[in-house]
């Protein structure tokens, strides 16, 4: 029977890059400008169009 080898679950862990954070007030203002969480989703995906060119 092969010998068990220990491998930590934290091997290869990378710490989150905190340099990309912005102040909470600026984040709230940006979300409000976009139109809330639904507005953020709208900005990330362009509206789909059918064959006639109309938005679905």
C-alpha positions as CSV (number, residue, x, y, z in Angstrom):
1,X,0.0,0.0,0.0
2,X,1.5,3.5,-0.9
3,X,2.4,5.8,1.9
4,X,0.0,8.8,2.4
5,X,1.4,12.1,1.5
6,X,0.3,15.3,3.3
7,X,-0.4,18.3,1.2
8,X,-1.8,21.5,2.9
9,X,-5.0,22.9,1.4
10,X,-3.2,26.3,1.5
11,X,-0.4,25.2,-0.9
12,X,-0.6,27.7,-3.8
13,X,-2.8,30.2,-1.9
14,X,-2.5,33.7,-3.2
15,X,-3.6,36.7,-1.0
16,X,-6.3,38.9,-2.5
17,X,-4.9,42.1,-4.1
18,X,-6.2,44.9,-1.9
19,X,-4.8,47.6,-4.2
20,X,-8.0,47.4,-6.4
21,X,-10.3,48.5,-3.6
22,X,-12.0,51.9,-3.7
23,X,-13.5,53.9,-0.8
24,X,-17.0,52.7,0.0
25,X,-18.6,56.0,-0.6
26,X,-17.2,56.1,-4.2
27,X,-18.4,52.5,-4.7
28,X,-21.9,53.4,-3.6
29,X,-22.0,56.4,-5.8
30,X,-20.9,54.3,-8.8
31,X,-23.5,51.7,-8.2
32,X,-26.2,54.4,-7.9
33,X,-25.1,56.0,-11.1
34,X,-25.3,52.7,-12.9
35,X,-28.7,51.9,-11.6
36,X,-28.1,49.4,-8.8
37,X,-27.0,45.8,-9.0
38,X,-29.2,45.2,-12.0
39,X,-27.6,48.1,-13.8
40,X,-24.2,46.6,-13.2
41,X,-25.3,43.4,-14.9
42,X,-26.7,45.4,-17.8
43,X,-23.3,47.2,-18.3
44,X,-21.4,43.9,-18.4
45,X,-23.5,42.2,-21.1
46,X,-24.6,44.0,-24.3
47,X,-28.3,43.6,-25.2
48,X,-28.9,40.7,-27.6
49,X,-30.6,41.4,-30.9
50,X,-32.6,38.9,-33.0
51,X,-32.2,38.6,-36.8
52,X,-34.3,41.7,-37.4
53,X,-32.0,43.8,-35.3
54,X,-34.5,44.3,-32.5
55,X,-33.5,43.9,-28.9
56,X,-34.8,40.8,-27.1
